[in-house]
Each structure stands twice: as structure tokens, then as C-alpha cells.
Amino acid sequence: MAISSGFILSGCAPALRVPAGTVEEAAVEAEKEREIAFSVYIKRQDRLLDVAWPLMASASALCKDDRNSIYGFIVHDKKSYDKEYSPIARRYFALEGGVRVRYVNPKLPAGKAGLVKGDILRSINGVSNGGMDAKTVNEMLKGHDVSKPLSISAERDGNILNFNIESIEACSYGVRLVAHDAVNAFADGRNITVTSGMMRFAETDGEIALVVAHEIAHNALGHITKRIGTATLGTIFDILIYSTTGVDTQGLFTQLGARVFSQQFEMEADYAGLYIAARADYDIKDAPLFWRKMAAEYPFSIKESFMSTHPSSPKRFVALENTVEEIARKKRQGLPLLPEEKKQADEKKQEPPE
């Protein structure tokens, strides 16, 4: 029996002679592919930060206590990367010269002052950077008195340049890019995460701004905390029913609790997010078209569903169109670009016509 099975399997074996190459050749190619993957990730990360950080600044009026002062640049050194990618990062960024500027946002104070990616930090506020690592430098930046300009001395092409950089107030949420094909972005109350799939899907910076501003709004409006609260109430019902009747609800009320107001929260985040994008000087007139694009990619989003955590794409499109008109009207009238709360809207409805 075993012999006959062997004959059957041999008949199913591949028949072509493939010039596969050596193990060494494959190892060399693997290193090249890691370099390509690293390069693509860095470029996408820079693009995300280019969009996200000015939005953080424009949203500072909505973030309440979740605000800090930023300068608009990131530093790094050869210890900033894990073992697998450290040699690649050292070659890619030429990291043998101490602490270097990793990223500068052109719209924020550091970029406007003239600091550029690749500059080698020599001193901060008169303190020499000799022997310091990127972690120590970041701690110095956090401890700086923001009422005074940040004084930086940097080396570029053998020349020493001096910069005085003011701070700007911004939402204190972290921005992360994760390598995943899903077209997705989400907020957790402290951070905003965007997938590489979303970065590919969002073809323009304006579309990325729409996505990131939406997630900033979730954090600023406290939606994550509110969802946890309603889910906790649902859990209490699950426990109460089990303890009094012995019926295992299998977390039904926890799930329902997590969905309570979910669609309304998404609509709120769309609404406030469009204001955040407008405050950052993005052209928002075509923003509603993003949901037509999403509907083309995910047709199931067109249908309204009570159990869905998100509103339908047509509903979001119409609401955004109305928001675009509202923001345009406020610009014409010279009014502050801030989203209106329900109380304000109700009071306006009661006002007599002019």
C-alpha cells in the first residue's frame, strides 16, 4: 500500500527544471528586498507625518487637556532601530555621525527655521551633544521651557548652523504607520494608527488628511472612552442576567453596548474632522467624494444597517456635503472654524428669521 502511494505521489510531482539559484544568492536578494521594504516604509511614514502633524496643530482647540508643545522634527541614531533593520537604517540614513535629524515637517517651526533631514545635532541650548544618544536628546526636548525658543547648533556638509526654533501647540496624539494591506485607520484615545493599505488607497494628501483628521476627532471628542463606558454597562447586564436566571448571554449586551452611539460617533468624527482639515488649510470641497470612492471599493458600505458600527457611505456623503457648505458659509462671514455643538444648533433653529 505504501509503495503504491509512493508511485501515485511521484506522478503528482513537479515536472520542470527550475534554475532556482543558490542559498547565498537568495540571501543577497532577501537583503535587497528588506532595503526596498524599509525605503518604502520610510517614504510612507514621512508622507503621513507631513499631513498629520499640521492637523494636530489645527485641532489643538478641540483637544482640551490632550495638548503639548512641538517643534516639528524627529531625531534618531543607530540605536533607534531593531536588530533586523539596524544595518539597513545605518546605510540608508548614514547614521555613523551621532544623533541626526530624522524628519522635519516643512509647515511647522523647525522646517520654517531651516532645519533639514540629515543635519547632525552638535548642541541643544548650549549643551554639547557629544556622547548623547537620541533618547537623551528627546528627553532634553521634552524638558525645554517652551516659553523660550529652542537653540540648536547643527552640522551640515561640514558647516555649523545655528537655529532658534519656537514651539507650537498641538494635540499630543502619536501617529503610527503599520504595514498591513487592510484599508483602515483607527484611534485608541492616545494614538492614531494608519495602515499601509490606507496610504495606498488615499491617493492624495487631501484624502489622507480627511482620514487622519477623522481619527483625531475620535480622540478629541472622547469617543473611545465613551465606547468603553457603554460596553461596560452591557457587561453588567450580561453578569446580572446570568446571576439571576442562569442564562449565558455570551456577551450579547457587551457587544450591543459597544455599538450604542457608534454610528453617531462616526458621523461626529466626520463632521469635526472636516473642520480640522479646513483649519489646516486643506481644500475640502471634494471631501465627500472620498465616500463614493470607498463605496466603489466596498459596495456593502452603500447599504444602511442597524447593526453596523459605521453609517452607510451615502449618509456620510450627504452629511459631508452639508458640512462643506457650513464651513464655506462661516469663511464668508469671517466666523471661527469650529464645529457646532447640539445646543448651538438648537438655539439657531429657534432664532427668528432675519
Phi, psi and omega in degrees: 000314180297322180294315180296324177296322178298318178297319181297315180295322180296330178289340180266356186290154176303146186250348185261148178269107183265126178284077191291336184086179184266167176298321180297317179298320178295324179294320178297317179294323178300320179294320177297319181292325176296321178296319178295315180299319179296314180299315180296317180299315181297317180296319178292321179297317178298318179297319179296315180293324177306321182275315191290318186294316175298328176294322177300321179290318182291337182267003186301331180292340183260348189275354177054250184274351182268061182227152172211178179259133181233161179249337176096028175213162180232141175248160177204169173212186186292345178270001183279356187235151181290171188301321184294320186255358181302312179298323180293316180297321181296322178285316185297318184258000184054061191271020181278352186261035179085209183279126181239161175284121181275319186209142175226130177274122185295340183266353184253171190308316182298318178294319179292332179283341177111359176295141181227160178299134180101345177300140178264122181286128178252328176201154177230122182052039177084353180268123182298141180273005182301125179082352179281153172250176184298325180297316180295319179299317179299322178295322177295320180296318180295327183272000182288141176289107187289351176286347179244149177297149175276123182262121182233135172248129184224151178257133177219119180054040177083356180254144177265126180241145180244139183227138169246114189244120175283161176262165176222145181279137182209162172299144187266021182282139175286154178238123184232141174251127177243141180280100180204141185286342181300138175276092190206158172206149181205159179241148179237013181099330180239335183227164173235126182243132179236136180274158175295331176297319177292322179297328176284321183292317180281100189285332182245161176297329178298322178290320176297319179300320179298317180293310183293319179298323177301315182288324174301317180298319177305313181292314184297326182271002176071025184296324183294316178298319180295321178295320178298321180297314181290327177294322179296320176298320177298320178298321178299319177296318179302314181293318181297316180296317181295319184288333183263332184241343183081003181275125178274110181282354179055039175073019183301312183288332174297315180295316179296320179298321180293337181270344181301130180066004184301314180294322178294323177297320179295319178295319177299316182293324174299314184295306181292325180298325179292324175296317180299316179296319180294321179294335177271011176071025172279145176283111188258003187299330180261009183305319180301334182297340178302326182281336170292320178296319178294321179294324178295325180280325182229081184303334181296341181288348181288327185279136177284134180220127180297324185275353181288146177280346182239147175293164177291154179297323176298320180296319180291321179300310183296317180297320179292323176301316179294324179292320177302317179295319181297316181293320178299319179296317180296323177297318180297323184271359180069028180272156178299139179273078178229139179297147183267139176277164184302322181297318179297317181295319180295321180294323179293325179294330183275348181291141178292148179295148182288000000 
